[in-house]
C-alpha cells in the first residue's frame, strides 16, 4: 500500500501540504484491461458482467429470433481517464489525483449491420442495441473508491430523419442503491416492450424501402 504522506512535503512557513510529485505518468485517457484495476471497481465490474449476462439471457426468452440480443457479439470496454484533480478527499474540499472509469457492455439487437462499436455508442450514434454503463472513480494514492458511482441501462433504436431522440435511458442508479437494483423484472418488461415496438418500426422501414413515393419529372 502506498503511503500518501511520502508524496507531500511540509512547508515550515505556511504549514500547508505541498504536492511534490505526481503518482501517475501514463496516458490521460486509456482503454485498459480489468486486470489493470487495483480497487473495488474491479470486483464491481466482475459482478456486473455476471448479472448483465444473466439479465440479457432472460430478456431474450421473450424476443423473436430476429430481434434477440446478440450475446456472442457483445462489446465490452473499460475506459479510464486520469485527472490531476479527478477526485476529492473525504472532506469534500481537497483535490487529489485519481482515475475516472467508464465501463460499457453493449449488445446488438438482431443481425444489425450498423456501426455499433464503443465509440459510436459513447457518442450516442449507435442504433439497434441495448447497452449498460457503469461510471465510477477512485483516488490514486490509496485506490479508495469515491462512492459516487452511476449504473445505467440504455436502448438505442433506429433514428429517422429529423427525429430528435432515438436512445432511451431505461433506468439508472447511484451509490445510494445496491449495485444491481435496476436489473429488475420491471425493467425487463420495459425493455422487451420497447424492443417489440422497435421490431415493428424496422419492419415498416424495410417495407417502405421498396415503395417509390413520387415519380420525378424527366
N, C-alpha and C positions, 0 to 999 in steps of 0.2 A: 504494500500500500504506500502510495506517495505521501510524504509528509508535506502538507501545504505550507507549513512555516518556512521551509527551505527556499520557497520561491518569493519570499518577501524579505526586505531588509528594514531595519528600524532606523528612522531618521531621528537623531537625538534632538534636533532643533524643533521639529514640528510634532514629534511623537506620532507621526502618521505612518501607516504601512505603505511602502512604495514598491510597486511591482518591479522585479529585477529582470526576469526573462520569461519569454513565452514557453508554454509547455508543448505546444503543437506547431509543427512547421510543415505540415502536409498541404494538400490541396484544399481550397476554400469549399468547394463542393465535390463530392466523390460518390460514386456508386460502389458500394462495398459488399463484402460477404458478411453473413451473420456472425461468422467466427471472429470478425474484427471488432465486435461489440463487447465491452467489458462490464456493462451494467445490467440491471434488472430488465432493461429494454429487450435484451436478447431472449430472456425467458418469456416475456410477453409476446414476442414475435412467434416463438415456437408454439405457444398456446393458441394464439390467433390462427396460425396456419392449420392447426388441428381442428379447431372449431369451424373455421370457414369451409374447410374441405367437407366436413360432415353436413354443414348447413346447405351447401350447394347441392350435395347429393340428394338431400330431402327435397329441395326446390325442383330438381329435375324429375322427381316422381310425378309431378303434376303438369309437366310440359310435354307438348308434342315433340316428336323427334327433330323436326326442322327448326325448332327454337330452343332446344335444350342447351344448357350452358356447357361449353367445351372445356371440360376439366383438363384434358390432355394438352391443351394449348394455353394454359394459364400463364399470365405474365406476372412475374414476381420480381420486385426490385426494392432495394434499400438505398435511399439517397441520404447522405449525411452532409450537413452543411456546418462548417466551422465558423464561429464568430468570437472575436475577442471579448465582446460584451453580450454573448448569446444568452447567458443565464444570469440568475440573481442568487445572492446568498440568502440564507434563511430570514434575514431581517427585512428583505424586500427592497433594499436600497443599494447595496454594494454590487457592482457589476463584476463578473468574472468570466473567464474563458469557458467555452462549452461547445457541445455539438447539438444541433437540431436534427432530428430524424424524420424522414417522410417515407413510410413504407407502403407499398402498393401490392394488392392482389387483384388481378383483373381476369375476367372470364368472357370470351367472345360468345355471343348468342347465335347459335346455329352455325352454318357454314358461311361465315362472314368473310368477304374479300376486301373489306375496308381496312384502312390503316388502323391498327389497334395497339401500336406499341406504347410503351410507357410515356414517351414524350407527348404523343397525341392525347393520351388520357389526362396527363397533368395540365395540358394546355386547354382542356375541355373541347377538343376537336373529335374525340372518339365517338363512334356510332356502334350500335348493337353490341353493347357489353354491360355486364354487371361488375362493379368493382368496389373494393373495400380499401380504405386508407387508415393508417394509424400514424399519428404525429405525436412525438414526444421529444424531450430534451434532457440533457444531463450536464452536470458540472464536470470539468475536465480533471481537476486535481484529485478528486476522490470518487469519480464515477457515480455520484449521487444523482438520482433521477429527480427532476424538478417537481413532478406531480401534477402538471397541467396538461395531461395528455388529451387527445381527441381521437375517437374512432368513428368512422362514418361509412355508410353504405350509399352507393350511387348507382343509378340506372341510366345509361346513355341509349337513347332511342335513335331514330332516323331524322335528320334535320331537313326540313323542307325549305324552299326559297322564302326568305323574309320571316322565317319562324324564329322567334326571339330565343326560345329556350327548349332544347331537346334533351337536357340532362336534368334528372330529378334526384335530389338527395332524399333517400328513403327515410333515414333516421341517423342519429348520432348520439354519442355520449361523451362524457369527460371524466376527469378524475374523481368526481363526486359519486360515480356509479361503479359497479363491478365491471370488469373488463368486457364481458360478453353480454351485457344487459340488452343490447339492441338485436342480438342474434336470437330473436324470439319467434314464436309462431305467428303472432300478429303481423310481423313484417314479412313472413313467408307468404301470407295471404296477399299482402300489398304487392309484393314483387311478382308473384305468379299472375295476378290480375293485370298488372301493367305490361308484363311480357306478352300475355294473351292479346291485349289491345295492340301491342306493337306488331304481333303476328298479323293481325287483320290489316294494319296500316301497310305493312310490307307487301302483302298480297295485292292490295288495291294499287299500290305504286307499280308493281310488276305488271298488272293488267293494263294500266294506263300507258305503259311504255309502248304498247303495240297500237295505240289509238292515235290517229292524226286529227287534231282538233280543227285546224284551219288549213285550207289549201292556199298557198301563197300565189299571188298573181305572177304569171310568167312575164 
